[in-house]
Amino acid sequence: QVQLVESGGGLVQAGGSLRLSCAASGRTFSSYAMGWFRQAPGKEREFVAAISWSGGSTYYADSVKGRFTISRDNAKNTVYLQMNSLKPEDTAVYYCARNRAGSSWYDSLYEYDYWGQGTQVTVSS
């Protein structure tokens, strides 16, 4: 019933920027917090950023704080991840996800019930 589609990934040099988009289906998009996760080869999927349903509250992993910005446009059913000052260690598949209704946690992948297919981000040195 819910479909999330990421786009905007690609190859970028260290220090560069990318803007990821996640388009969501459904008329209830604005009622859910959304998050971004990433998974590098051989590593666990990790929390990157999350945003409340209204966009008024945001949360970031320490590793990306100050470099990444999460935002949403509820009229377009889209959540964004602006990634600046990219580092090679940011290389991963990036996934957007919908937070479970009533969840009080944003940094655990267990708290998300729908996931996109992922988009590859590769940062070269």
C-alpha positions as a LaTeX table, in Angstrom:
\begin{tabular}{lrrr}
\hline
Residue & $x$ (\AA) & $y$ (\AA) & $z$ (\AA) \\
\hline
Gln1 & 0.00 & 0.00 & 0.00 \\
Val2 & 3.01 & 2.29 & 0.46 \\
Gln3 & 5.75 & 2.72 & $-2.08$ \\
Leu4 & 8.96 & 4.68 & $-1.58$ \\
Val5 & 11.30 & 5.42 & $-4.48$ \\
Glu6 & 14.72 & 6.97 & $-3.97$ \\
Ser7 & 16.64 & 8.87 & $-6.61$ \\
Gly8 & 19.59 & 11.23 & $-6.91$ \\
Gly9 & 22.46 & 8.90 & $-6.09$ \\
Gly10 & 25.61 & 8.77 & $-8.14$ \\
Leu11 & 29.36 & 9.23 & $-8.20$ \\
Val12 & 30.84 & 12.35 & $-6.67$ \\
Gln13 & 34.29 & 13.49 & $-5.61$ \\
Ala14 & 35.15 & 14.04 & $-1.97$ \\
Gly15 & 33.98 & 17.45 & $-0.86$ \\
Gly16 & 31.15 & 17.47 & $-3.35$ \\
Ser17 & 27.41 & 17.41 & $-2.86$ \\
Leu18 & 24.41 & 15.30 & $-3.78$ \\
Arg19 & 20.71 & 15.71 & $-3.15$ \\
Leu20 & 18.71 & 12.54 & $-2.67$ \\
Ser21 & 14.96 & 12.42 & $-3.12$ \\
Cys22 & 12.40 & 9.93 & $-1.87$ \\
Ala23 & 8.98 & 10.01 & $-3.48$ \\
Ala24 & 6.21 & 8.41 & $-1.46$ \\
Ser25 & 2.78 & 7.20 & $-2.47$ \\
Gly26 & $-0.45$ & 7.85 & $-0.64$ \\
Arg27 & $-2.36$ & 10.80 & 0.70 \\
Thr28 & $-1.20$ & 10.25 & 4.31 \\
Phe29 & 2.46 & 11.02 & 3.69 \\
Ser30 & 2.40 & 14.08 & 5.92 \\
Ser31 & 1.26 & 12.03 & 8.93 \\
Tyr32 & 4.47 & 10.02 & 9.20 \\
Ala33 & 7.99 & 10.73 & 10.25 \\
Met34 & 10.54 & 9.69 & 7.64 \\
Gly35 & 14.13 & 8.59 & 7.83 \\
Trp36 & 17.24 & 7.93 & 5.80 \\
Phe37 & 19.55 & 4.98 & 6.39 \\
Arg38 & 22.64 & 3.78 & 4.61 \\
Gln39 & 24.50 & 0.51 & 4.22 \\
Ala40 & 28.08 & 0.14 & 3.08 \\
Pro41 & 29.48 & $-3.18$ & 1.82 \\
Gly42 & 30.09 & $-5.58$ & 4.69 \\
Lys43 & 28.54 & $-3.24$ & 7.26 \\
Glu44 & 25.26 & $-3.01$ & 9.10 \\
Arg45 & 22.56 & $-0.66$ & 7.90 \\
Glu46 & 22.89 & 2.53 & 9.94 \\
Phe47 & 20.76 & 5.53 & 10.75 \\
Val48 & 21.55 & 8.76 & 8.91 \\
Ala49 & 18.74 & 11.26 & 9.49 \\
Ala50 & 15.06 & 11.54 & 10.31 \\
Ile51 & 12.37 & 14.19 & 10.15 \\
Ser52 & 9.06 & 14.55 & 11.97 \\
Trp53 & 5.74 & 14.56 & 10.15 \\
Ser54 & 5.56 & 18.34 & 10.21 \\
Gly55 & 9.19 & 18.89 & 9.37 \\
Gly56 & 9.66 & 20.78 & 12.62 \\
Ser57 & 12.05 & 18.29 & 14.20 \\
Thr58 & 15.10 & 16.68 & 12.64 \\
Tyr59 & 17.60 & 14.13 & 13.89 \\
Tyr60 & 21.04 & 13.24 & 12.60 \\
Ala61 & 23.71 & 10.67 & 13.18 \\
Asp62 & 26.85 & 12.21 & 14.64 \\
Ser63 & 28.79 & 11.16 & 11.56 \\
Val64 & 26.73 & 13.41 & 9.27 \\
Lys65 & 25.70 & 16.24 & 11.58 \\
Gly66 & 26.57 & 19.60 & 10.09 \\
Arg67 & 27.02 & 18.15 & 6.60 \\
Phe68 & 23.66 & 16.58 & 5.77 \\
Thr69 & 20.22 & 18.19 & 5.89 \\
Ile70 & 16.93 & 16.32 & 5.79 \\
Ser71 & 13.79 & 18.10 & 4.64 \\
Arg72 & 10.37 & 17.29 & 3.28 \\
Asp73 & 7.76 & 18.74 & 0.98 \\
Asn74 & 4.45 & 17.22 & 2.00 \\
Ala75 & 2.65 & 18.78 & $-0.96$ \\
Lys76 & 4.93 & 16.73 & $-3.22$ \\
Asn77 & 5.00 & 13.63 & $-0.99$ \\
Thr78 & 8.78 & 13.84 & $-1.06$ \\
Val79 & 11.57 & 13.77 & 1.50 \\
Tyr80 & 15.06 & 14.99 & 0.67 \\
Leu81 & 18.57 & 14.47 & 1.93 \\
Gln82 & 21.00 & 17.22 & 1.00 \\
Met83 & 24.52 & 15.86 & 1.40 \\
Asn84 & 27.41 & 18.33 & 1.45 \\
Ser85 & 31.12 & 17.94 & 2.11 \\
Leu86 & 30.92 & 14.29 & 1.16 \\
Lys87 & 33.62 & 11.91 & 2.33 \\
Pro88 & 34.66 & 8.51 & 0.97 \\
Glu89 & 33.23 & 6.93 & 4.13 \\
Asp90 & 29.80 & 8.20 & 3.07 \\
Thr91 & 29.85 & 5.66 & 0.24 \\
Ala92 & 26.85 & 3.37 & 0.69 \\
Val93 & 23.43 & 2.47 & $-0.57$ \\
Tyr94 & 21.02 & 5.01 & 0.86 \\
Tyr95 & 17.48 & 4.03 & 1.78 \\
Cys96 & 14.48 & 6.09 & 2.76 \\
Ala97 & 11.90 & 4.64 & 5.11 \\
Arg98 & 8.64 & 5.45 & 6.85 \\
Asn99 & 8.66 & 5.52 & 10.62 \\
Arg100 & 6.20 & 3.18 & 12.34 \\
Ala101 & 3.07 & 4.87 & 13.63 \\
Gly102 & 3.41 & 5.79 & 17.28 \\
Ser103 & 7.15 & 5.16 & 17.41 \\
Ser104 & 9.19 & 7.30 & 19.77 \\
Trp105 & 12.50 & 6.33 & 18.23 \\
Tyr106 & 14.11 & 7.50 & 15.01 \\
Asp107 & 17.56 & 5.92 & 14.93 \\
Ser108 & 16.60 & 2.23 & 14.89 \\
Leu109 & 15.76 & 0.54 & 11.61 \\
Tyr110 & 13.32 & $-1.67$ & 13.52 \\
Glu111 & 11.08 & 1.38 & 13.97 \\
Tyr112 & 10.47 & 1.74 & 10.21 \\
Asp113 & 7.83 & $-0.26$ & 8.38 \\
Tyr114 & 8.27 & 0.64 & 4.69 \\
Trp115 & 11.50 & 0.95 & 2.77 \\
Gly116 & 12.58 & 2.15 & $-0.63$ \\
Gln117 & 14.79 & 0.16 & $-2.98$ \\
Gly118 & 17.89 & 2.21 & $-2.23$ \\
Thr119 & 20.12 & 4.45 & $-4.30$ \\
Gln120 & 23.88 & 4.11 & $-4.59$ \\
Val121 & 26.11 & 6.95 & $-3.45$ \\
Thr122 & 29.80 & 6.62 & $-4.24$ \\
Val123 & 32.31 & 9.21 & $-3.05$ \\
Ser124 & 35.74 & 9.03 & $-4.63$ \\
Ser125 & 38.94 & 10.34 & $-3.10$ \\
\hline
\end{tabular}
